[in-house]
Amino acid sequence: MERYADVLISLRRIIRAIDMRSRRLMQQAGFTGPQLLVLQALGTCEEMTAGELAREVNLSQGTVTSILDRLEKRELIQRIRSHTDRRKVYVKLTGEGSEQLASAPTLLQERFIERFNELKEWEQHQILASLQRLAEMMDAQDIEAAPVLDIRHDLEGQAPPEDWKPAAGDK
């Protein structure tokens, strides 16, 4: 087999691992990765503005606003207008949001980060350089991306379909 085929197979495995974990997260907790990331950020602060939250989780403000709309509908967060500056709106977890966050599984990137940090510095640089080069080879170097290992529809501001189910073989 050609070496490029091995690279493509490895890429496909990574994509499938992310997809399978995303589906599991949705089944177990009812959250997408970006939703859980937003809840986790809110769990570390008493309250934040949507802009502060977007910077914290490295997502666009539009994406975060869309995520907040869905979390607010589920009564997991609440928006509170500032008493001192009416233009500012703060976001904070509700009691239900805190409970859901406490019982939520970890994100795939958390395990990856642990393992990546265990590598020697030269290995980390080698992986980074190889992946950056690969992104260039696939004309993906200018595509905006957040460090969230999730491919659910939240990144486009859309919720997954209500009848969404994992694909056969994804457990």
Rosetta blueprint (number, residue, H / E / L):
1 M L
2 E L
3 R H
4 Y H
5 A H
6 D H
7 V H
8 L H
9 I H
10 S H
11 L H
12 R H
13 R H
14 I H
15 I H
16 R H
17 A H
18 I H
19 D H
20 M H
21 R H
22 S H
23 R H
24 R H
25 L H
26 M H
27 Q H
28 Q H
29 A H
30 G L
31 F L
32 T L
33 G H
34 P H
35 Q H
36 L H
37 L H
38 V H
39 L H
40 Q H
41 A H
42 L H
43 G H
44 T H
45 C L
46 E L
47 E L
48 M E
49 T E
50 A H
51 G H
52 E H
53 L H
54 A H
55 R H
56 E H
57 V H
58 N L
59 L L
60 S L
61 Q H
62 G H
63 T H
64 V H
65 T H
66 S H
67 I H
68 L H
69 D H
70 R H
71 L H
72 E H
73 K H
74 R L
75 E L
76 L L
77 I E
78 Q E
79 R E
80 I E
81 R E
82 S L
83 H L
84 T L
85 D L
86 R L
87 R L
88 K L
89 V E
90 Y E
91 V E
92 K E
93 L E
94 T L
95 G H
96 E H
97 G H
98 S H
99 E H
100 Q H
101 L H
102 A H
103 S H
104 A L
105 P L
106 T L
107 L L
108 L H
109 Q H
110 E H
111 R H
112 F H
113 I H
114 E H
115 R H
116 F H
117 N H
118 E H
119 L L
120 K L
121 E H
122 W H
123 E H
124 Q H
125 H H
126 Q H
127 I H
128 L H
129 A H
130 S H
131 L H
132 Q H
133 R H
134 L H
135 A H
136 E H
137 M H
138 M L
139 D L
140 A L
141 Q L
142 D L
143 I L
144 E L
145 A L
146 A L
147 P L
148 V L
149 L L
150 D L
151 I L
152 R L
153 H H
154 D H
155 L H
156 E H
157 G L
158 Q L
159 A L
160 P L
161 P L
162 E L
163 D L
164 W L
165 K L
166 P L
167 A L
168 A L
169 G L
170 D L
171 K L
